[in-house]
Amino acid sequence: LWPDGAKVALNLVLNYEEGAENCLLHGDGESEKLLSEIVGAGAIAGQRHANMESLYDYGSRSGFWRLHELLLRKNVPCTVF
């Protein structure tokens, strides 16, 4: 029997990806061009791509922590994968 007579069970999994995109700061020769939602994005040889980097930076810097705090506040169990 489920608690409180529940009829549905929900399993919440947060898929956290650390990223492996190209970035000059990591020693790559050009910026990322494929792994984004920026249509037609091209690599910039020898230069950082601020738009592309900000897409990846948000998840680890803010996005994950916002979701984490929300789930804790609402007492929702979650598996992080």
The 8 nearest C-alpha neighbors of each residue, nearest first, counted from 0:
[[1, 2, 4, 5, 3, 6, 7, 8],
 [0, 2, 5, 4, 3, 6, 8, 7],
 [3, 1, 4, 5, 0, 6, 8, 7],
 [4, 2, 5, 1, 0, 6, 7, 8],
 [5, 3, 2, 1, 6, 0, 7, 8],
 [4, 6, 1, 3, 7, 2, 8, 0],
 [5, 7, 4, 8, 1, 0, 3, 2],
 [8, 6, 5, 9, 1, 4, 10, 2],
 [9, 7, 10, 6, 5, 1, 11, 2],
 [8, 10, 11, 7, 12, 76, 77, 6],
 [9, 11, 12, 8, 77, 78, 76, 75],
 [10, 12, 77, 9, 78, 13, 76, 75],
 [13, 11, 78, 77, 79, 14, 10, 80],
 [12, 14, 79, 15, 80, 78, 11, 77],
 [15, 13, 80, 79, 12, 16, 78, 63],
 [16, 14, 80, 13, 17, 79, 63, 58],
 [17, 15, 18, 14, 80, 58, 59, 19],
 [16, 18, 15, 19, 59, 58, 55, 20],
 [19, 17, 16, 20, 55, 15, 56, 21],
 [18, 20, 21, 17, 16, 22, 34, 31],
 [19, 21, 18, 31, 22, 34, 30, 55],
 [22, 20, 31, 30, 27, 19, 29, 23],
 [23, 21, 30, 24, 25, 27, 31, 20],
 [22, 24, 27, 26, 25, 29, 47, 28],
 [23, 25, 22, 26, 27, 47, 21, 30],
 [26, 24, 23, 22, 27, 21, 28, 20],
 [25, 27, 23, 24, 28, 22, 21, 29],
 [28, 26, 23, 22, 29, 25, 21, 24],
 [29, 27, 23, 45, 44, 26, 30, 22],
 [30, 28, 44, 43, 27, 45, 42, 23],
 [29, 31, 22, 42, 21, 43, 47, 48],
 [32, 30, 21, 42, 20, 33, 22, 29],
 [33, 31, 42, 41, 40, 34, 30, 35],
 [34, 32, 35, 31, 40, 41, 42, 20],
 [33, 35, 32, 31, 20, 36, 37, 51],
 [36, 34, 37, 33, 51, 32, 54, 38],
 [35, 37, 38, 34, 40, 33, 54, 39],
 [38, 36, 35, 40, 39, 51, 32, 34],
 [39, 37, 40, 36, 35, 41, 33, 32],
 [40, 38, 37, 41, 32, 33, 36, 35],
 [41, 39, 32, 37, 38, 42, 33, 35],
 [40, 42, 32, 39, 43, 31, 33, 30],
 [43, 41, 32, 30, 31, 29, 44, 40],
 [42, 44, 30, 46, 29, 45, 41, 48],
 [45, 43, 29, 46, 42, 28, 30, 47],
 [44, 46, 29, 28, 43, 47, 23, 30],
 [47, 45, 43, 44, 48, 29, 30, 23],
 [46, 48, 30, 49, 23, 22, 43, 45],
 [47, 49, 51, 50, 30, 52, 46, 43],
 [50, 48, 52, 51, 53, 47, 54, 46],
 [51, 49, 53, 52, 48, 54, 37, 47],
 [50, 52, 54, 48, 53, 49, 31, 55],
 [51, 53, 49, 55, 54, 50, 56, 48],
 [52, 54, 56, 50, 55, 51, 57, 49],
 [55, 53, 51, 52, 56, 57, 50, 58],
 [56, 54, 52, 53, 57, 58, 51, 18],
 [55, 57, 53, 58, 54, 59, 60, 52],
 [58, 56, 60, 61, 55, 59, 54, 62],
 [59, 57, 62, 56, 63, 60, 61, 55],
 [58, 60, 57, 63, 61, 56, 62, 17],
 [59, 61, 57, 58, 56, 62, 63, 64],
 [62, 60, 57, 64, 63, 58, 59, 65],
 [63, 61, 58, 65, 64, 57, 59, 66],
 [62, 64, 66, 65, 58, 61, 59, 67],
 [63, 65, 67, 61, 66, 62, 68, 60],
 [66, 64, 62, 68, 67, 63, 61, 69],
 [65, 67, 69, 63, 64, 68, 70, 62],
 [66, 68, 64, 70, 65, 69, 63, 71],
 [67, 69, 71, 65, 70, 66, 72, 64],
 [70, 68, 66, 72, 71, 67, 73, 65],
 [69, 71, 75, 73, 67, 72, 68, 74],
 [72, 70, 74, 68, 73, 69, 67, 75],
 [71, 73, 69, 70, 74, 68, 75, 67],
 [72, 74, 70, 71, 75, 69, 68, 76],
 [75, 73, 71, 72, 70, 76, 69, 77],
 [76, 74, 70, 73, 71, 77, 72, 69],
 [77, 75, 74, 78, 70, 11, 71, 10],
 [78, 76, 11, 12, 75, 79, 13, 10],
 [77, 79, 12, 13, 80, 11, 76, 10],
 [80, 78, 13, 12, 14, 77, 15, 11],
 [79, 14, 15, 13, 78, 12, 16, 77]]
